[in-house]
């Protein structure tokens, strides 16, 4: 239970340190879907390219995210720390996939 609370607290404090980032993330997500609202899309065919972008985002975030919170990948030592780090990176990579999905779906054309 402590590790779950720790993960939630990390995200909460991150949002307190940088309050504009969650708002900017929401604005980017809304803009991605608004920009692609009138184009015909094949959402299923666009999912795999968006998933590739999400995986690439995960790989980059795995190394970059600790620097964003003024830490280091070498400070992640315990299993709970690794699980929190991987979970946060997976969540941010999911955001990358959600942003790229409408663009990839519009690119493959229905």
C-alpha positions as CSV (number, residue, x, y, z in Angstrom):
1,X,0.0,0.0,0.0
2,X,2.9,2.3,0.7
3,X,4.3,2.0,-2.8
4,X,0.9,2.9,-4.3
5,X,0.6,6.0,-2.1
6,X,4.2,6.9,-3.0
7,X,3.4,6.7,-6.7
8,X,0.3,8.9,-6.3
9,X,2.3,11.3,-4.2
10,X,5.1,11.5,-6.9
11,X,2.5,12.5,-9.6
12,X,0.8,14.9,-7.2
13,X,4.0,16.7,-6.3
14,X,5.1,16.7,-9.9
15,X,1.9,18.5,-10.8
16,X,2.4,21.0,-7.9
17,X,6.0,21.7,-9.0
18,X,4.9,22.3,-12.7
19,X,1.2,23.2,-12.7
20,X,1.3,24.3,-16.3
21,X,2.4,20.9,-17.6
22,X,-0.9,18.9,-16.9
23,X,-2.9,21.8,-18.5
24,X,-0.6,21.9,-21.5
25,X,-0.9,18.1,-21.8
26,X,-4.7,18.4,-21.8
27,X,-4.5,21.3,-24.4
28,X,-2.3,19.2,-26.7
29,X,-4.6,16.2,-26.4
30,X,-7.7,18.2,-27.2
31,X,-5.9,20.0,-30.1
32,X,-4.8,16.7,-31.6
33,X,-8.4,15.5,-31.8
34,X,-9.8,18.8,-32.8
35,X,-7.3,19.2,-35.7
36,X,-8.4,15.8,-37.0
37,X,-12.1,15.9,-36.4
38,X,-13.3,16.4,-40.0
39,X,-11.0,13.9,-41.7
40,X,-12.0,10.3,-42.4
41,X,-10.1,7.9,-40.2
42,X,-9.5,4.2,-39.8
43,X,-8.9,4.1,-36.0
44,X,-7.9,0.4,-36.0
45,X,-5.2,0.8,-38.7
46,X,-3.9,4.0,-37.0
47,X,-3.5,2.2,-33.6
48,X,-0.4,0.3,-34.4
49,X,1.6,3.3,-35.7
50,X,0.5,5.2,-32.6
51,X,1.6,2.3,-30.4
52,X,5.0,2.4,-32.1
53,X,5.2,6.1,-31.2
54,X,4.2,5.3,-27.6
55,X,6.9,2.6,-27.3
56,X,9.5,5.1,-28.6
57,X,8.2,7.6,-26.1
58,X,8.5,5.1,-23.3
59,X,12.1,4.4,-24.3
60,X,13.0,8.1,-24.3
61,X,11.0,8.8,-21.1
62,X,12.7,5.9,-19.3
63,X,16.0,7.9,-19.4
64,X,14.7,11.5,-19.5
65,X,11.9,11.4,-16.9
66,X,14.4,11.2,-13.9
67,X,16.1,14.3,-15.2
68,X,12.8,16.2,-15.4
69,X,12.2,15.7,-11.7
70,X,15.8,16.6,-10.9
71,X,16.8,13.0,-10.1
72,X,18.9,10.3,-11.8
73,X,18.2,6.8,-13.1
74,X,20.9,5.6,-10.7
75,X,18.8,6.7,-7.7
76,X,16.2,4.1,-8.7
77,X,17.4,1.2,-6.5
78,X,14.5,-0.6,-4.8
79,X,11.8,-2.7,-6.6
80,X,9.1,-0.3,-5.6
81,X,11.1,2.6,-7.1
82,X,11.4,0.7,-10.4
83,X,7.7,-0.1,-10.4
84,X,6.8,3.5,-9.8
85,X,9.3,4.7,-12.5
86,X,8.1,2.2,-15.1
87,X,4.4,3.1,-14.2
88,X,5.0,6.8,-14.6
89,X,6.9,6.3,-17.9
90,X,4.1,4.0,-19.2
91,X,1.5,6.5,-18.3
92,X,3.3,9.3,-20.1
93,X,4.0,7.0,-23.1
94,X,0.2,6.3,-23.2
95,X,-0.3,10.0,-23.5
96,X,2.1,10.1,-26.4
97,X,0.2,7.3,-28.1
98,X,-3.1,9.1,-27.5
99,X,-1.8,12.3,-29.1
100,X,-0.4,10.5,-32.1
101,X,-3.4,8.2,-32.7
102,X,-5.7,10.7,-34.5
103,X,-2.8,11.7,-36.8
104,X,-1.9,8.1,-37.6
105,X,-5.5,7.2,-38.1
106,X,-6.0,10.1,-40.5
107,X,-2.8,9.2,-42.3
108,X,-3.8,5.7,-43.2
109,X,-7.2,6.8,-44.5
110,X,-10.4,4.8,-44.0
